[in-house]
Amino acid sequence: MKKIYITTLLICLMFSSCFNDKGNYNYSVINDIEIGEEGFSEPYTVRTDVDKLNIEPVIISTTDPNLNENYTYEWVAVSTLKSPSTRYTLSTDRILNYDVKLPADEYDLFFKVTDTNTGLVFSNDVSLTVNGSYTRGWMIVGNDDAGKLVLDMMSISRDTLHLKDILKAGITHLDPTFVWVDNSPDSYDEYVYVCTKHHTYRYDREGLNTAEELQIFDPDSKGYRNNIVTSDIQRVKEKRTMFLCDGYAYVNTTLNEGEFGSPNNYYLTDVGYEYFSIGDKIACNRTGEITSAAAIDQYVLYNTSGKKFCYLRPLAKNMYDLLDKDSEEPYSWDTTKDFAPNGLEYVTTINSLFSSGQSATILRDLSNGKYYIYTYAITRQGGTVTKGGRYEVPTVATGFGESTLFSMTTRQGYLIYAVDNTLYGYDFRKNNHPVVLATFPDEEITAINNDIISEQQMEDNFYIATYKKGTEEGRGGSVRKYSVVDTPEQINITEELVWKGFPRVVSLCYKQF
């Protein structure tokens, strides 16, 4: 009984203490701030030292609609590409009025509001792309009447600017051939390569105002030298870069005695290195560039000594021959088997995005003058290249043998080529005769570029350059963009734009950043 009384007493005391609690609890409403989507819904693209960034945010406060309380504001740009996490404070005003001075890069732009009464921070953000004058656009490689290189650029941001003669190092380059720039954002090369018939220079990619001449290892002299003539450069995503210089293939990798060590166009035999000559273009497959894991790190070349196709497998130092699987295939990788005893001579190689990234190599039989188009696609498996077909070019293919300008379209795989002032389209897979796509009276077609690099790479566009003599200041060059109408029955193209006022254009190169 005593235990029961004690328990009852304790319960009463507990209830009594609850009923007699005279504490004072005052609850206040927290000021909640919302930053509206106006000004933050679409990414911004601006050009540094040219554009102004103006954003007036909409701020909604639950307890202070007129924003009379104490607040601080901050606009901060944070790099996401070249200098990740680097911060730049643009303004501490509520409304952003900023003359863009940021380095060219990709950013997240944050707007932060701090309620100083509570210490709470509210924010919104938007993507910001800052381009320099030379960050993004088409680099137009040309030469003046004296053969000197003139590099112009169609700089693309919110608008398109024609920038003239943009190389600033004061070096004279004669007889230009092409310009190459690395567009691999994960681990890009810091240079723009300027290539001529006499040498190769590397310019800084941001300002184009400092330059150094390229030096590579020469296996003949057993030392490094300059006056390097480069015929092609290719890189897929962040994989290895291949350079074709003075008839040799070099791969930019630390596995290969530094940046430009010994060449790679050799077979490894029991007695040592067996070097061989190669064609002047590289076959590669760009269809896997969107994702790093899918990028295809293989290159195919034509062995002009042995008249056969060879390849450089991932991480390898030396070349290997491509091997036939069975006799039922459309052709042999060794052209001396199909065209005994001398095989076929090399003409050129074209890369495309057609049919899982087909490449095409044009070869010639010197015994009868016939041309052949070999198509194939490089795959992700080391040593595996899928054959397409071998197509004999009929003798009635007007101008084919005289052309040095070729391209292949993305959706139907048509061959585009040019001779003098006439542009042709050739559906060689159906054995159709070439058709005239366009003619340019009083002009000469000087360059063709199939757009497989830019942000519009899947839209099936190509560019051609023409030149008209006798114009003011020798700037009679024009660049035209064409889209290919996706019709398998016939080749139709539509002119999308025309840029004018260039020197005689020899090549085009797209720079993404």
C-alpha positions in Angstrom: 0.0 0.0 0.0 2.8 2.4 0.8 4.3 1.9 -2.6 0.9 2.7 -4.2 0.6 5.9 -2.2 4.1 7.1 -3.2 3.4 6.4 -6.9 0.1 8.3 -6.8 1.8 11.3 -5.1 4.5 11.5 -7.8 1.9 11.5 -10.6 0.0 14.3 -8.9 3.1 16.4 -8.5 4.0 15.9 -12.2 0.6 17.1 -13.4 0.7 19.9 -10.9 4.0 21.1 -12.3 2.6 21.1 -15.8 -0.4 23.1 -15.0 1.6 25.7 -13.0 4.2 26.3 -15.8 4.1 30.1 -16.3 6.9 30.3 -18.9 6.6 33.1 -21.6 7.1 31.8 -25.2 7.2 34.5 -28.0 7.3 33.1 -31.6 8.3 35.5 -34.4 7.9 34.9 -38.2 11.1 34.3 -40.1 11.6 36.6 -43.1 11.7 34.2 -46.0 13.1 35.6 -49.3 12.6 34.2 -52.7 14.6 35.3 -55.7 12.5 35.0 -58.9 13.6 33.2 -62.1 13.5 36.4 -64.1 17.0 37.0 -65.2 18.1 33.4 -64.2 16.1 31.2 -66.5 18.4 31.3 -69.6 22.2 31.1 -69.7 24.2 34.1 -70.7 26.9 34.3 -73.3 29.0 37.5 -73.3 32.3 38.7 -74.8 34.9 40.1 -72.4 35.9 43.8 -72.9 33.0 44.2 -75.2 29.7 43.3 -73.6 27.8 44.5 -70.4 26.0 42.2 -68.1 22.8 43.7 -66.8 20.4 41.7 -64.4 17.7 43.2 -62.2 16.5 40.4 -59.9 13.0 40.1 -58.6 13.1 39.6 -54.8 10.1 38.6 -52.8 10.1 38.9 -49.0 7.4 37.4 -46.8 7.6 40.1 -44.1 9.3 43.0 -45.8 7.8 43.4 -49.3 9.4 46.8 -49.8 12.9 45.5 -48.7 13.2 48.2 -46.1 15.2 46.0 -43.7 19.0 45.5 -43.7 20.3 43.3 -46.5 23.6 42.7 -48.3 23.9 41.6 -51.9 26.7 39.9 -53.8 27.2 38.7 -57.4 29.9 36.0 -57.7 31.1 34.2 -60.8 32.7 30.8 -60.1 34.8 29.1 -62.8 33.6 25.6 -63.9 36.1 24.8 -66.7 39.6 26.3 -66.9 40.0 27.3 -63.2 37.4 25.3 -61.3 36.1 26.9 -58.1 38.0 30.2 -58.7 35.7 33.0 -57.5 35.2 36.5 -58.9 33.1 39.1 -57.1 31.4 41.2 -59.8 29.2 43.5 -57.6 27.7 44.1 -54.2 24.7 46.0 -55.5 21.2 44.5 -55.8 21.1 45.3 -59.6 24.0 44.0 -61.6 25.5 46.5 -64.1 28.8 44.9 -65.0 31.2 45.7 -67.8 32.5 42.2 -68.5 36.2 41.9 -67.6 36.3 38.2 -66.6 38.8 35.8 -68.2 37.3 33.7 -71.0 35.8 30.6 -69.3 32.6 28.8 -68.3 31.1 30.1 -65.0 28.2 29.7 -62.6 26.9 33.2 -61.7 25.5 33.4 -58.2 23.3 36.2 -56.8 23.2 36.1 -52.9 21.0 38.0 -50.6 21.9 38.1 -46.9 19.3 39.2 -44.3 21.6 40.8 -41.7 18.9 40.6 -39.0 18.9 36.8 -39.1 22.1 35.9 -40.9 20.1 33.8 -43.4 21.4 33.7 -47.0 19.2 33.2 -50.1 20.5 32.7 -53.6 19.8 31.9 -57.2 22.3 31.1 -60.0 22.6 30.9 -63.8 25.2 29.6 -66.3 27.5 32.2 -67.8 29.9 31.8 -70.8 32.5 34.4 -71.2 34.2 34.5 -74.5 37.3 36.5 -75.4 37.7 38.0 -78.8 39.4 34.8 -80.0 37.6 32.3 -77.7 34.9 30.8 -80.0 34.4 30.9 -83.7 35.7 30.1 -87.2 39.4 30.8 -87.8 39.8 31.6 -91.5 43.2 30.8 -92.9 44.2 32.7 -96.0 47.1 34.3 -97.9 47.6 37.6 -99.5 48.9 38.2 -103.1 52.5 37.8 -101.9 51.7 34.4 -100.3 51.8 35.6 -96.7 49.5 34.1 -94.2 46.6 36.2 -93.0 44.5 34.7 -90.2 41.0 36.2 -89.8 38.3 35.0 -87.4 34.5 35.1 -87.3 34.2 35.5 -83.5 30.9 34.1 -82.3 29.2 35.2 -79.1 25.8 36.9 -78.8 26.7 38.3 -82.2 29.3 37.5 -84.9 32.3 39.8 -85.4 34.8 39.6 -88.3 38.2 40.1 -86.8 41.0 40.7 -89.3 44.7 39.7 -89.2 44.6 38.4 -85.6 48.2 37.0 -85.2 50.1 39.5 -83.1 53.7 38.1 -82.8 55.0 39.9 -85.9 56.2 36.7 -87.6 55.9 36.4 -91.4 54.5 33.0 -92.5 54.6 32.1 -96.2 52.4 29.6 -98.0 50.0 28.7 -95.2 48.2 25.3 -95.3 46.0 25.0 -92.2 45.5 26.0 -88.6 44.6 23.5 -85.8 43.4 24.1 -82.3 42.5 21.5 -79.6 38.8 21.5 -78.7 39.1 18.9 -75.9 37.8 20.8 -72.7 39.0 18.1 -70.3 42.7 18.4 -71.0 43.2 20.9 -73.8 46.4 21.9 -75.6 47.3 25.5 -74.8 48.3 26.4 -78.3 47.0 27.3 -81.7 49.1 25.6 -84.4 49.9 27.6 -87.5 51.1 25.3 -90.3 52.7 26.3 -93.6 54.7 24.6 -96.3 57.9 25.7 -94.5 57.4 25.5 -90.8 55.0 25.0 -87.9 54.5 27.6 -85.1 52.5 27.4 -81.8 50.7 30.5 -80.6 49.1 31.0 -77.2 45.4 30.3 -77.7 44.0 33.2 -75.7 45.7 36.2 -77.1 47.6 34.9 -80.2 50.4 37.3 -79.4 53.3 34.9 -78.5 54.7 32.2 -80.7 57.3 29.5 -80.7 58.5 27.3 -83.5 57.7 23.6 -83.2 60.6 21.2 -82.8 60.4 17.4 -83.1 62.8 14.5 -83.0 64.2 13.5 -86.4 65.1 9.8 -86.6 67.4 10.4 -89.6 69.6 13.0 -87.9 69.0 11.5 -84.4 68.2 14.9 -82.9 65.6 17.6 -82.6 65.1 20.2 -85.4 62.7 22.9 -86.6 61.4 23.9 -90.1 58.7 21.2 -89.5 56.1 20.8 -92.2 52.9 19.5 -90.7 50.2 17.9 -93.0 47.6 16.9 -90.4 46.8 17.0 -86.7 44.0 15.0 -85.0 42.8 14.5 -81.5 39.6 12.7 -80.2 38.3 14.1 -76.9 41.1 14.0 -74.3 42.9 11.1 -76.0 46.4 11.3 -77.6 47.1 13.8 -80.3 48.6 12.6 -83.6 50.8 14.9 -85.7 51.9 14.1 -89.3 55.2 16.0 -89.8 57.6 15.6 -92.7 56.3 12.2 -93.5 56.4 10.9 -90.0 53.6 10.2 -87.5 54.1 11.5 -83.9 51.9 11.0 -80.9 51.8 13.5 -78.1 52.3 11.3 -75.0 54.8 10.9 -72.1 55.2 7.3 -73.2 57.0 8.5 -76.3 60.2 10.2 -75.0 58.4 13.4 -74.1 56.1 15.6 -76.1 57.6 14.9 -79.6 59.9 12.0 -79.3 60.5 9.2 -81.8 58.0 8.8 -84.7 55.4 6.0 -84.5 55.1 5.0 -88.2 57.3 1.9 -87.8 56.9 -1.9 -87.4 58.7 -3.5 -84.5 60.7 -6.4 -85.9 63.3 -8.9 -84.7 66.0 -6.6 -86.0 64.6 -3.3 -84.7 62.5 -0.5 -86.1 61.2 -0.7 -89.7 60.0 2.8 -90.7 57.7 3.2 -93.7 56.1 6.1 -95.6 52.6 7.2 -94.9 49.8 9.3 -96.5 49.4 12.9 -95.4 46.0 12.5 -93.6 44.8 10.7 -90.5 41.6 8.7 -90.2 39.8 8.9 -86.9 36.3 8.5 -85.5 34.7 11.4 -83.7 31.3 9.9 -83.0 32.2 9.1 -79.3 33.5 12.5 -78.4 30.4 13.5 -76.5 31.3 11.3 -73.6 34.9 10.6 -72.6 34.3 6.9 -72.0 33.1 6.5 -75.6 36.0 8.4 -77.3 37.8 6.1 -79.7 41.6 6.2 -79.2 42.7 4.7 -82.5 44.1 6.1 -85.7 44.3 4.6 -89.2 46.9 5.6 -91.8 47.8 4.4 -95.3 51.3 2.8 -95.6 52.4 4.3 -99.0 55.5 2.1 -99.0 53.6 -1.2 -98.6 50.3 0.0 -100.2 48.2 -1.1 -97.2 46.3 0.2 -94.3 47.8 0.3 -90.8 46.7 1.6 -87.4 48.0 2.8 -84.1 46.2 1.1 -81.2 45.6 2.7 -77.8 48.8 3.3 -75.8 50.9 1.6 -78.5 54.2 3.1 -79.7 54.4 1.4 -83.1 52.0 0.7 -86.0 50.3 -2.6 -86.8 48.9 -3.7 -90.2 45.1 -4.1 -90.4 44.4 -7.8 -91.0 41.7 -9.3 -93.2 39.2 -11.7 -91.6 38.1 -13.8 -94.6 38.0 -13.8 -98.3 34.4 -12.8 -98.5 35.0 -9.2 -97.4 34.5 -6.4 -99.9 38.3 -5.7 -100.1 41.6 -6.4 -98.6 43.5 -4.0 -96.4 46.5 -4.8 -98.5 45.8 -3.3 -101.9 48.6 -5.4 -103.5 46.4 -8.4 -103.1 43.5 -6.9 -105.0 45.6 -4.9 -107.4 48.7 -7.0 -107.9 51.6 -6.5 -108.0 51.9 -2.7 -107.3 48.8 -1.9 -105.3 47.1 1.5 -105.2 48.6 5.0 -104.7 47.4 7.3 -101.9 45.3 10.4 -102.8 43.7 11.6 -99.6 41.6 10.6 -96.5 38.3 12.2 -95.3 36.7 11.9 -91.9 32.9 12.2 -91.3 30.1 11.4 -88.9 28.2 9.3 -91.4 27.2 5.8 -90.3 28.9 5.6 -86.9 31.8 7.8 -88.0 33.0 6.5 -91.4 36.2 7.5 -92.9 37.0 7.4 -96.7 40.4 7.0 -98.3 40.7 7.8 -102.0 43.3 5.7 -103.8 44.5 5.5 -107.5 45.6 2.7 -109.8 48.5 4.2 -111.7 48.4 1.5 -114.3 45.0 2.7 -115.7 44.3 6.0 -113.9 41.2 4.7 -112.1 40.2 6.0 -108.7 38.7 4.0 -105.8 37.0 5.1 -102.6 37.6 2.8 -99.6 35.2 3.4 -96.7 35.6 2.0 -93.1 34.7 2.9 -89.5 37.2 2.7 -86.6 35.7 1.0 -83.5 36.4 1.0 -79.8 38.0 -2.4 -79.8 41.7 -2.3 -80.2 42.7 -3.4 -83.7 39.2 -3.5 -85.0 38.2 -1.4 -88.0 34.9 -2.2 -89.8 35.0 -2.3 -93.6 32.4 -0.4 -95.5 32.9 -0.8 -99.2 35.2 -0.2 -102.1 33.8 1.9 -104.9 35.3 2.4 -108.3 34.9 6.0 -109.6 33.7 6.0 -113.2 35.7 7.9 -115.8 32.7 10.1 -116.4 32.9 11.5 -112.9 33.6 15.1 -114.0 36.6 16.7 -112.4 37.2 14.0 -109.8 40.8 13.4 -110.8 41.6 17.1 -110.8 40.1 17.9 -107.4 42.1 18.3 -104.2 39.1 19.5 -102.1 36.9 16.7 -100.7 34.3 16.4 -97.9 31.6 13.8 -96.9 28.2 14.7 -95.6 26.8 13.4 -92.2 23.4 11.9 -92.9 23.7 10.3 -96.3 27.5 10.1 -96.7 27.6 12.0 -100.0 31.0 13.0 -101.3 31.4 16.8 -101.9 34.2 17.9 -104.1 35.2 21.0 -106.1 37.1 21.9 -109.2 37.8 25.5 -110.3 34.5 27.3 -109.8 32.2 24.2 -109.7 30.9 22.4 -106.6 29.9 18.7 -107.1 27.9 16.2 -105.1 28.6 12.5 -105.6 26.4 9.6 -104.3 29.1 7.0 -105.0 27.5 4.3 -102.9 24.7 4.1 -105.5 27.1 4.4 -108.4 25.3 7.6 -109.4 27.1 10.1 -111.5 28.3 13.3 -109.8 25.9 16.3 -110.1 26.7 20.0 -110.1 25.5 21.6 -106.9 26.6 25.2 -107.5 28.8 27.3 -109.7 30.5 30.6 -109.0 31.3 32.6 -112.1 34.5 34.7 -111.9 35.4 32.9 -108.7 37.5 29.9 -107.7 36.6 27.4 -104.9 39.6 27.3 -102.6 38.6 25.3 -99.6 35.9 22.9 -98.3 35.2 22.1 -94.6 32.8 19.4 -93.4 31.6 20.7 -90.0 32.2 17.7 -87.6 33.7 19.8 -84.8 31.4 22.7 -83.9 28.3 22.6 -81.7 26.3 22.1 -84.9 28.3 19.0 -85.9 25.2 16.8 -86.2 23.2 19.3 -88.4 24.9 18.2 -91.6 26.5 21.5 -92.6 29.6 22.2 -94.7 31.5 25.3 -95.6 33.2 26.3 -98.9 35.5 29.3 -99.6 35.7 31.1 -102.9 38.0 33.8 -104.2 37.5 36.5 -106.8 40.7 38.2 -108.1 41.1 42.0 -108.5 39.2 43.1 -105.4 40.2 45.9 -103.1 43.1 45.1 -100.7 43.1 41.5 -102.0 40.1 40.6 -99.9 38.0 38.9 -102.5 37.4 35.8 -100.4 34.0 34.6 -99.3 32.9 31.8 -97.0 29.5 30.1 -97.6 27.7 27.8 -95.2 25.5 25.1 -96.7 23.0 22.7 -95.1 22.4 19.3 -96.7 18.8 18.4 -97.2 18.2 14.9 -95.9 16.9 13.1 -99.0 18.4 9.8 -100.1 17.0 10.2 -103.7 19.0 13.3 -104.7 21.6 15.7 -103.3 20.1 19.0 -102.3 21.9 21.8 -100.5 20.7 25.1 -99.1 22.9 28.2 -98.7 22.6 29.3 -95.0 25.0 32.3 -94.9 27.7 34.1 -96.7 30.7 35.9 -95.1 32.8 38.2 -97.2 36.0 40.3 -97.1 38.6 37.6 -96.7 42.0 37.0 -98.4 42.3 33.9 -100.5 41.1 31.2 -98.1 43.0 27.9 -97.9 41.3 26.3 -94.9 38.9 26.8 -92.0 39.2 25.7 -88.3 36.6 25.9 -85.6 37.7 27.0 -82.1 35.3 26.1 -79.3 36.9 27.9 -76.4 
